[in-house]
């Protein structure tokens, strides 16, 4: 069997409204959970309670996802601002070390 080799380069990843997408999905999972809760007995009679708990798990994991993508988005914006400041000729702001712990400048 021959080894598969790609014929084209991989495309750049698409960047869109990631925070809004994850937030919308999380809201959708939570709404689905709330819609199913009144029918819990029906789901229980048919051994389908996993549907209800899957929606709750989706909402919970979505909250983690919202936290993650907000941090990621902020980090991307900080990186782009630092690159723009560096490209403009000014020194990039170093926010990793507080002013009080920096040594004397030469």
Secondary structure, 3 states (H helix, E strand, C coil): CCCCCCCCCCCCCCCCCHHHHHHHHHHHHHHHHHHHHCCHHHHHHCCCHHHHHHHHHHHHHHHHHHHHHHHHHHHHHHHHHHHHHHHCCCCCCCCCCCHHHCCCCC
